[in-house]
C-alpha cells in the first residue's frame, strides 16, 4: 500500500486517508467495513467509473454527472474528515 505523504509530514490524516484500505475491503465484499473505513468510498468509485466513461466514450456527455459526483464526493469527504478529527482531538 502507498504511504500517505501528508500523514508522514504532518502526523495527521488527510482527506483521502483510508481510501486504499476501504477499496480493498470493498473488493473483498466487506461493504459495511469499507464504509466505516472511508465513508466516501461508494461515491468515489462511482466518480472514477463516470470519469473513465467520460474519457473513453466521446459519443455521450458525462460532464454533468462527473461534476455532480465530484461535488458530492468532496462534501462527504469533508464532513467525514471533520467528524473523524473532532473525535481525534477531543
C-alpha positions in Angstrom: 0.0 0.0 0.0 1.2 3.5 -0.8 2.0 5.6 2.3 0.2 8.9 2.9 2.8 11.7 2.5 0.6 14.2 4.2 0.4 11.9 7.3 4.1 11.4 7.2 4.9 15.1 7.1 2.2 16.5 9.4 1.3 13.5 11.6 -2.5 13.7 11.0 -4.7 12.0 8.4 -5.6 13.7 5.1 -9.0 13.8 3.5 -8.2 10.7 1.5 -6.7 8.6 4.2 -8.4 5.2 4.3 -9.3 5.1 0.7 -6.9 2.3 -0.2 -7.8 0.1 2.7 -11.5 0.8 2.1 -11.2 -0.1 -1.6 -9.5 -3.4 -0.6 -12.3 -4.1 1.8 -14.9 -3.3 -0.9 -13.2 -5.8 -3.3 -13.3 -8.5 -0.6 -17.1 -7.9 -0.2 -16.9 -6.3 3.2 -19.2 -3.4 2.3 -20.0 -2.1 5.8 -16.4 -2.2 6.9 -15.4 -0.3 3.7 -17.9 2.4 4.5 -16.7 2.7 8.1 -13.1 2.9 6.9 -13.8 5.7 4.4 -17.4 6.9 4.1 -16.9 8.4 0.6 -15.9 5.1 -0.9 -19.1 4.5 -2.9 -19.2 8.0 -4.4 -15.5 7.8 -5.1 -15.9 4.5 -7.0 -18.9 5.9 -9.0 -16.9 9.1 -9.7 -14.0 7.1 -11.1 -16.3 5.0 -13.2 -18.0 8.1 -14.6 -14.7 9.8 -15.2 -13.5 6.7 -17.1 -16.6 6.7 -19.2 -16.3 10.5 -19.8 -12.7 10.0 -21.0 -13.3 6.9 -23.2 -16.9 7.3 -24.5 -16.9 10.5 -26.6 -20.4 9.9 -28.1 -22.1 10.8 -24.8 -21.6 13.8 -22.5 -20.9 12.7 -18.9 -19.5 16.0 -17.7 -22.6 17.0 -15.6 -22.5 13.6 -13.9 -18.8 13.8 -13.3 -19.1 17.3 -11.8 -22.1 16.3 -9.6 -20.3 13.3 -8.2 -17.1 15.2 -7.6 -19.0 17.8 -5.6 -21.0 15.1 -3.6 -17.8 13.2 -3.0 -16.0 16.3 -1.8 -18.8 17.2 0.6 -18.9 13.7 2.1 -15.1 13.6 2.4 -15.0 17.0 4.2 -17.9 16.1 6.6 -16.4 12.7 7.5 -12.9 14.3 7.9 -14.3 16.9 10.3 -16.2 14.2 12.2 -13.1 12.0 12.4 -10.8 14.9 13.5 -13.3 16.1 16.1 -13.1 12.7 17.9 -9.3 12.5 17.5 -8.7 15.8 19.3 -11.3 15.5 22.0 
